[in-house]
Amino acid sequence: MAAAWEAAGLGFLGVFGLMMLGMPIAFAMLLVGLAGIWLMFGERTAMGMIGQMPVNSTMSYELSVVPMFVLMGILVSRAGMSQDLYRLCHSFLGHRRGGLAMATVVACGGFSAVCGSSIATAATMGKVAMPEMRRYGYADSLAAASVAAGGTLGILIPPSVILVLYGIATGTDIGSLFIAGIVPGILAVLLYMAAVSVVAHISPASAPAAPRSGWGERLRHAGSVGPIVLLFILIIGGLYLGVFTPTEAAGVGAGGALLFALWRRSLSPRAFGSSLMETVRTTASLFIVLIGALVFSNFMNLAGLPGALSSLIGELGLSPIMVIFAILAIYLILGCFMESLSMILLTIPIFFPVIIAQGFHPVWFGIFAVMVTELSLITPPVGLNLFVIKGVIKDISIGTIYRGILPFVVADIVRIVLLIAFPALALYLPELAAR
Amino acid sequence: MVMIDRLSWALFFALACVAGALAAIMMVTTFSDVVMRYFFNRPIAGAFEVTEISMGLIVFFALPLMIRERENIVVTILYDRFPAPVRRAATTVTDLICAGLCGFIAWRMWLYGERLLRSNEITLELRVPKGAVAQSMSVLLLVGGVAFLICALRAFAGSDEGPVRPIGNQEKI
């Protein structure tokens, strides 16, 4: 038992040390995992594992979901969909007080439905929504915060890169994870809208109403976004009904997005080529982290860390709910200096067996972990999305963003508490689909 | 040095183009497999394997360019606060370690591939020898190691700032 703690302590210390020196996270995990296995379990174990792992883990049918959904997101963004989506939400919500900020949140939710990343969602929608909100005299703090918070929907609303990698790392069904993300995703949109409306109520000057749009305009915008909405319904509907495997859904999504971009005449062969290049480079950087995390978690498992953690929980007499709150606290601390993907991949192999032993559902825990990561993305002082917004909107101070984000942080906390109190929020749809 | 840098970049770019082509093939195969199966009741033979093998190869074909362009996911919260000479030294050292690690893992993957070839392991439908796939990955990983070496040289010479973007290439995911 003591050996497990010692190995885990040194292992994490090693990874964090190398990371702080600027070493790519993937290689830090690879190096420490490999060295640890070598030292504790001998050359044979280490050598056998390191030759096979990169080959067998990447040659995977399930993983192909990632590049195809990444490609789909890139193609749809290039087709100018974020602009249209925002205008559509604007035309429906803009005339309310705080309506443009609400439109931002809803548009982010819509964009998340074709994009699997929070940072991409925040960056893309920030470029579109911020200038518009400024034009109508919205306070910078509210405008920036609504984009940062809306962006976090990217990894919850399917498709989600993080949920795919969580599924691969834990052997949880990816289709179920995607379906489980829908209700919490919609709940998030509603709670963020509530947060906007509270702010607009307290200080009306920060969120003036824009002129009401006519139905003609609304329908015109709906027409240009329509095909993408249909594509999303096709993908998720197919997954829900069990017609598609996640990989097939991703293939249909990417193929459909390609047809959409061609139909909009927004894609030259050259642009298609560079979309592919962007896709494969992103994929390589993600998967190398996955390989590193697999090697590192192999080390932690061989060293017996999950077992040691479980018996510690037993000794301390922690109830399952206390375990969940302890994990929440650990994620919030980690979120201060790690981005979401590495954070989840680094910790899941250790927490997962413990959590399952406590009687939680694997799909539920996946959604929980993603939601907690989302919260860490917008929590000052170092929420990553806040810095993304700062990067997109140059003339805004990080302090202004901090001031605006509080209501959204509260909304996230409310949502996490709701998910803990009512696990059915995540589990009802997948169970219904399984029937 | 400039010459080596340019030539190697061209090589890495060409390899990444292969990855891009494989990604296109994967998408088209999956898409048409679904269409053929649900509308014409005729799935494409071997579509599963095309996807599986392309997936593995895409990662390793794109790896050298990704490394050379410094798109690895890094944490720069502390690193950003180092004075420039320390940053340069840290980058040089970590790049060299990564290069060594790539070379070492590539060697073990090559041996694993040899074992697969000896036991004559092939995929079920398309009869692709798995060992050959593993060995291609191994060679590409070795090229990735070379990319790290070049990064280290550039950092050492001061022509490369190291990982400057705070979030790697996260904005694209």
Interface residues (C-beta under 8 A of the other chain):
Chain A: L18 M19 M20 L21 G22 M23 P24 I25 A26 F27 L30 L31 L34 M47 I50 G51 Q52 P54 V55 T58 M59 S60 Y61 L63 S64 P67 M68 V70 L71 I74 G116 S117 I119 A120 A123 V161 V243 F244 T247 E248 A250 G251 V252 A254 G255 L258 G273 L276 M277 E278 T279 V280 R281 T282 T283 A284 S285 L286 F287 I288 V289 F337 M338 E339 L341 S342 V382 L384 F387 V388
Chain B: A16 C17 A19 G20 A21 L22 A23 A24 M26 M27 V28 T29 T30 F31 D33 V34 Y38 F48 T51 E52 I53 S54 M55 G56 I58 V59 F60 F61 A62 L63 L65 M66 E69 E71 N72 I73 V74 V75 T76 I77 L78 Y79 R87 A90 T91 V93 T94 I97 C98 L101 F104 I105 R108 M109 L111 Y112 G113 V133 A134 M137 L141 G162 P163 P166 I167 G168 N169 Q170 E171 K172 I173
